[in-house]
Amino acid sequence: MTTLSMELPDSVFSALRKAPDEFLQEMRVAAAIKWYEVGEISQSKAAEIAGISRSELLEAFARYQVDFMQYTPALLARELDHAD
């Protein structure tokens, strides 16, 4: 496992009203959800990055108002072509 270190001003913790460890966890979730939303990673990879289960990830999608089903027009067309 790799450990990363980041310096943040003390004021960022009060912005979300979170302790540093809670803030770090929320950053992981937010980043994972955004990367999933823009199609960079899968749901399972997002859950792994966020350090939460898939069911917790689905709850986080709802909290962040992100659709858990990310279909591009091309992917949807391909699936419709193969539907019987």
VEXBA-977519 format. One line per 2 residues: number of its first residue (from 1); their letters; for each residue x, y, z of N, C-alpha, C, O. Coordinates in pm, 1 decimal. Example, Ala and Ser with C-alpha at 12.3 -4.5 7.8 and 13.67 -1.06 7.14 Angstrom:
<sites>
1> AS> 1319.0:-569.0:780.0:1230.0:-450.0:780.0:1320.0:-330.0:780.0:1423.6:-331.9:846.5; 1285.0:-225.0:708.0:1367.0:-106.0:714.0:1290.0:3.0:787.0:1340.9:113.8:803.9
</sites>
This chain:
<sites>
1> MT> 84.8:-116.9:0.0:0.0:0.0:0.0:89.1:122.9:0.0:193.8:124.6:64.9; 48.2:224.5:-71.9:121.8:350.0:-80.1:57.2:453.1:11.7:-65.3:462.7:19.6
3> TL> 140.1:529.4:80.3:91.5:636.9:166.2:124.3:769.4:100.9:237.1:791.8:57.0; 24.6:857.8:94.6:43.5:991.5:40.3:31.6:1092.9:152.5:-42.3:1072.5:248.8
5> SM> 104.2:1201.0:139.1:98.5:1307.2:238.0:55.6:1436.1:168.3:100.7:1466.2:57.8; -32.7:1512.0:234.9:-83.2:1635.3:175.9:-93.6:1741.3:284.1:-140.8:1714.2:394.5
7> EL> -49.6:1861.0:252.2:-62.7:1971.6:345.8:-184.6:2053.2:307.3:-201.3:2091.5:191.5; -270.2:2079.4:406.1:-391.0:2158.6:386.2:-399.2:2265.0:494.6:-359.3:2240.4:608.4
9> PD> -450.4:2382.9:460.6:-469.3:2484.1:565.3:-571.7:2436.4:667.9:-665.5:2364.8:633.0; -554.6:2474.9:792.3:-647.5:2434.4:897.7:-790.3:2478.0:867.9:-885.1:2413.7:913.0
11> SV> -806.8:2585.3:793.1:-940.0:2639.2:765.5:-1025.8:2546.1:679.9:-1148.3:2558.0:682.6; -965.9:2453.8:603.9:-1047.9:2366.2:519.2:-1130.8:2268.9:601.6:-1238.3:2227.8:557.9
13> FS> -1084.8:2232.2:716.4:-1158.9:2137.5:799.6:-1287.0:2200.4:853.5:-1390.8:2134.8:862.3; -1278.4:2326.7:889.0:-1398.2:2393.7:939.1:-1497.5:2421.4:826.8:-1616.9:2436.0:853.1
15> AL> -1451.0:2428.9:702.9:-1541.0:2454.1:589.9:-1646.0:2344.4:578.1:-1762.0:2372.4:547.9; -1606.4:2220.6:601.5:-1700.2:2108.1:596.6:-1742.0:2062.9:736.0:-1816.8:1966.3:750.7
17> RK> -1694.2:2132.0:836.8:-1723.2:2096.9:976.6:-1685.9:1951.6:1006.2:-1764.8:1874.5:1060.9; -1563.3:1917.4:968.3:-1516.1:1781.1:987.3:-1377.2:1782.3:1049.3:-1297.5:1873.5:1027.4
19> AP> -1351.5:1679.6:1126.1:-1217.1:1658.1:1179.7:-1126.8:1614.5:1064.4:-1177.1:1567.1:962.6; -995.1:1629.3:1077.8:-905.2:1593.1:968.3:-925.3:1451.5:913.4:-922.5:1433.0:791.8
21> DE> -945.3:1352.2:998.8:-962.9:1215.6:948.4:-1094.9:1200.3:873.1:-1101.2:1128.6:773.2; -1200.4:1267.2:920.1:-1328.3:1264.4:849.1:-1318.0:1338.7:716.3:-1375.7:1296.4:616.2
23> FL> -1244.2:1449.5:716.1:-1223.3:1527.0:594.5:-1150.3:1443.5:489.9:-1188.2:1443.2:372.8; -1045.9:1372.8:531.8:-970.2:1287.0:440.4:-1060.2:1180.4:379.0:-1054.5:1156.1:258.4
25> QE> -1142.3:1117.3:460.6:-1233.7:1014.7:408.7:-1331.1:1075.4:308.5:-1358.0:1015.5:204.4; -1383.6:1192.8:338.5:-1477.5:1258.6:247.3:-1409.0:1296.9:116.3:-1470.7:1290.8:10.0
27> MR> -1282.2:1336.3:123.4:-1206.1:1365.8:1.3:-1192.1:1241.5:-85.3:-1206.4:1248.6:-207.3; -1164.3:1127.6:-22.6:-1150.6:1002.3:-97.7:-1281.2:967.1:-168.1:-1281.4:928.7:-285.1
29> VA> -1391.9:980.6:-95.8:-1523.4:949.3:-153.0:-1555.1:1045.4:-266.7:-1597.2:1002.5:-374.1; -1535.3:1174.5:-244.2:-1567.2:1275.5:-345.7:-1484.8:1254.2:-472.8:-1538.0:1262.2:-583.5
31> AA> -1356.8:1227.4:-457.0:-1270.9:1204.0:-573.6:-1315.7:1079.3:-649.3:-1325.8:1080.8:-772.0; -1342.3:972.7:-576.5:-1384.1:847.9:-640.8:-1515.1:866.2:-716.5:-1529.8:816.6:-828.2
33> IK> -1609.6:936.8:-656.5:-1738.6:959.5:-722.0:-1721.3:1044.0:-847.2:-1781.6:1014.9:-950.5; -1640.7:1146.7:-839.2:-1619.0:1232.5:-956.3:-1551.3:1154.9:-1068.4:-1591.4:1166.4:-1184.2
35> WY> -1450.0:1076.7:-1036.0:-1381.1:998.6:-1139.2:-1475.4:896.7:-1202.6:-1467.1:870.1:-1322.5; -1565.2:839.9:-1121.9:-1665.4:748.8:-1177.2:-1761.5:826.0:-1267.1:-1794.9:780.6:-1376.5
37> EV> -1805.3:941.7:-1221.2:-1903.0:1022.4:-1295.4:-1851.5:1060.0:-1434.3:-1928.8:1061.9:-1530.1; -1723.3:1089.7:-1446.3:-1667.4:1129.9:-1575.6:-1616.1:1010.3:-1656.0:-1557.6:1027.5:-1762.9
39> GE> -1638.2:889.2:-1604.4:-1605.3:769.0:-1679.9:-1461.4:723.1:-1672.1:-1417.2:643.6:-1755.1; -1387.5:771.5:-1574.0:-1247.2:733.1:-1560.6:-1228.4:597.0:-1493.2:-1131.9:526.2:-1521.9
41> IS> -1320.7:560.6:-1403.6:-1306.5:437.3:-1327.3:-1441.4:367.3:-1314.2:-1546.4:427.3:-1337.0; -1437.0:240.9:-1277.6:-1557.2:160.9:-1256.3:-1610.0:182.2:-1114.2:-1544.2:243.1:-1030.0
43> QS> -1731.7:129.8:-1090.0:-1787.3:137.2:-954.5:-1699.7:63.1:-854.7:-1676.1:111.6:-744.0; -1652.0:-53.7:-893.6:-1570.7:-130.5:-798.3:-1440.0:-59.0:-766.8:-1393.7:-62.8:-652.8
45> KA> -1379.3:6.6:-866.7:-1256.4:81.8:-841.5:-1287.5:205.1:-756.9:-1208.0:242.1:-670.5; -1402.1:269.1:-780.6:-1441.8:385.4:-699.9:-1458.1:346.3:-553.7:-1413.2:418.0:-464.3
47> AE> -1522.3:232.5:-529.5:-1539.0:185.1:-391.9:-1403.4:157.3:-327.4:-1381.5:189.5:-210.6; -1313.0:97.5:-404.2:-1179.1:67.7:-352.3:-1104.6:196.5:-317.0:-1044.0:206.1:-210.3
49> IA> -1109.2:295.4:-406.5:-1041.7:423.3:-380.6:-1101.6:491.1:-258.2:-1029.3:545.0:-174.4; -1234.9:488.2:-248.4:-1302.9:553.4:-136.6:-1286.0:477.1:-6.0:-1307.2:532.8:101.7
51> GI> -1247.9:350.0:-15.0:-1232.2:269.5:106.2:-1364.2:230.6:168.1:-1375.3:217.9:290.1; -1466.4:211.4:82.7:-1599.7:174.9:129.6:-1653.6:59.3:46.0:-1597.6:25.5:-58.3
53> SR> -1761.7:-0.2:92.3:-1824.1:-109.9:18.5:-1902.7:-54.9:-100.9:-1927.8:65.3:-109.1; -1941.1:-143.3:-193.0:-2022.0:-100.9:-308.5:-2155.9:-44.7:-262.6:-2203.5:53.5:-319.5
55> SE> -2217.7:-104.4:-161.3:-2346.6:-52.9:-114.2:-2329.5:85.8:-51.8:-2415.6:172.1:-69.4; -2220.7:108.1:20.3:-2193.7:241.4:74.9:-2166.4:340.9:-37.9:-2202.4:458.2:-27.9
57> LL> -2102.7:293.5:-145.0:-2076.8:379.0:-259.8:-2208.5:422.4:-324.1:-2223.9:538.9:-361.0; -2302.8:330.1:-337.6:-2432.9:364.9:-394.6:-2503.1:470.4:-309.4:-2567.9:560.4:-362.9
59> EA> -2490.6:459.7:-178.8:-2547.4:560.8:-90.4:-2478.3:696.2:-110.8:-2542.9:800.9:-107.7; -2346.9:692.5:-131.4:-2272.4:816.3:-155.3:-2312.4:879.1:-288.7:-2319.9:1001.6:-299.3
61> FA> -2338.4:796.3:-391.1:-2387.1:851.0:-518.4:-2514.8:930.3:-495.0:-2530.5:1039.9:-548.8; -2605.1:876.3:-415.9:-2730.9:945.5:-387.2:-2704.5:1075.6:-312.6:-2765.6:1178.1:-342.7
63> RY> -2613.5:1072.0:-215.3:-2581.5:1191.0:-137.3:-2521.8:1301.0:-225.1:-2548.8:1419.3:-204.3; -2440.4:1261.1:-323.4:-2377.5:1356.2:-414.4:-2461.9:1381.7:-540.1:-2420.7:1456.0:-629.2
65> QV> -2579.1:1319.8:-546.1:-2671.2:1334.3:-658.5:-2604.7:1297.3:-791.1:-2614.4:1369.7:-890.1; -2536.6:1181.8:-789.8:-2471.6:1127.9:-909.4:-2541.4:997.7:-945.0:-2559.8:911.0:-859.6
67> DF> -2580.0:984.3:-1070.7:-2646.6:863.2:-1117.4:-2549.6:746.0:-1110.2:-2436.2:755.6:-1157.4; -2593.8:636.5:-1051.8:-2505.3:520.2:-1037.9:-2487.6:445.6:-1169.8:-2399.4:360.4:-1180.4
69> MQ> -2568.8:475.5:-1269.4:-2556.0:412.0:-1401.1:-2502.9:515.9:-1498.6:-2573.9:609.1:-1536.4; -2380.1:499.7:-1538.3:-2316.6:594.1:-1629.7:-2305.6:530.1:-1768.1:-2215.4:450.3:-1793.7
71> YT> -2397.4:565.7:-1855.7:-2397.2:513.1:-1991.5:-2363.2:624.1:-2089.5:-2420.6:732.9:-2084.6; -2269.8:595.3:-2178.0:-2244.5:686.1:-2288.7:-2343.6:650.8:-2398.7:-2394.1:538.6:-2401.0
73> PA> -2372.6:742.1:-2489.1:-2462.2:709.5:-2600.5:-2414.8:587.7:-2680.2:-2496.5:506.2:-2722.9; -2284.7:574.9:-2700.2:-2231.1:461.6:-2776.0:-2252.5:330.2:-2701.3:-2290.9:230.4:-2762.2
75> LL> -2228.5:329.0:-2572.0:-2247.9:207.6:-2493.0:-2395.1:168.3:-2490.2:-2427.9:50.4:-2503.8; -2482.6:264.3:-2473.0:-2625.6:236.6:-2472.4:-2670.3:181.4:-2607.6:-2747.2:85.5:-2612.9
77> AR> -2622.8:241.2:-2716.6:-2658.2:193.2:-2850.6:-2609.2:50.5:-2871.0:-2680.8:-31.9:-2927.9; -2489.0:20.9:-2825.6:-2433.4:-114.1:-2840.5:-2516.2:-215.3:-2762.5:-2544.2:-324.4:-2812.3
79> EL> -2555.4:-179.9:-2641.2:-2636.3:-272.2:-2561.1:-2774.9:-290.5:-2621.1:-2829.6:-400.7:-2618.1; -2831.9:-184.2:-2675.4:-2963.9:-195.7:-2739.0:-2956.9:-281.0:-2864.8:-3050.6:-354.8:-2895.3
81> DH> -2846.5:-271.3:-2937.8:-2828.5:-353.7:-3058.1:-2823.0:-501.7:-3024.4:-2864.7:-585.3:-3104.5; -2771.8:-534.8:-2906.1:-2754.8:-673.9:-2866.0:-2871.6:-724.8:-2781.5:-2872.7:-841.5:-2742.5
83> AD> -2969.1:-639.6:-2752.8:-3085.1:-680.8:-2672.8:-3179.2:-766.1:-2756.6:-3204.3:-736.8:-2873.5; -3229.5:-869.3:-2696.7:-3324.0:-957.2:-2768.4:-3463.3:-941.6:-2713.7:-3555.9:-1007.2:-2761.3
</sites>
